[in-house]
Amino acid sequence: MGNNEIEVLDTASPPALPAGSHVMTATIALPPGDPGSPPHRHSGPVFGYMLEGEMIFELEGEPERVIKAGEAFWEPGGDVIHYQAANNLADRPSKFVVVMVCAPDQQMLVLVSPEELDARKDRRAPRPGA
């Protein structure tokens, strides 16, 4: 590798990928203060890296946290609800790159209904000010 330096940012053990899965890589830019997507789930695991700014990140069963530029994140997908991916900065944009695994014959992102959110509210970690 010559003089290249590798810095491991995160490791994860994703679930087995079904035959026929495909991978999508995308950048997502959030304007200042943008709340991001409403609560949703992904059909497969998602791996991400913050390019600039800060994001409030919250998965079902985990406390919300702030991910800053230079940090990595991941989510398992499947039945886990992704509650937040909001820009934590009111005065500047934030941007991240994601690599998403799409399960065969399923949508990459499915919004969660208010009824399901209410039925699963006991699975959401306590949040500051909530």
Buried (B, 14 or more C-beta within 10 A) or exposed (E): EEEEEEEEEEEEEBEEBEEEBEEEEEEBEBEEBBEBBEBBBBBBBBBBBBBBBBBBBBBBEEEBEEBEBEBBBBBBBEEBBBBBBBBBBEEEBBBBEBBBBBBEEEEBBEEBEEEEBEEBEEEBEEEEEE
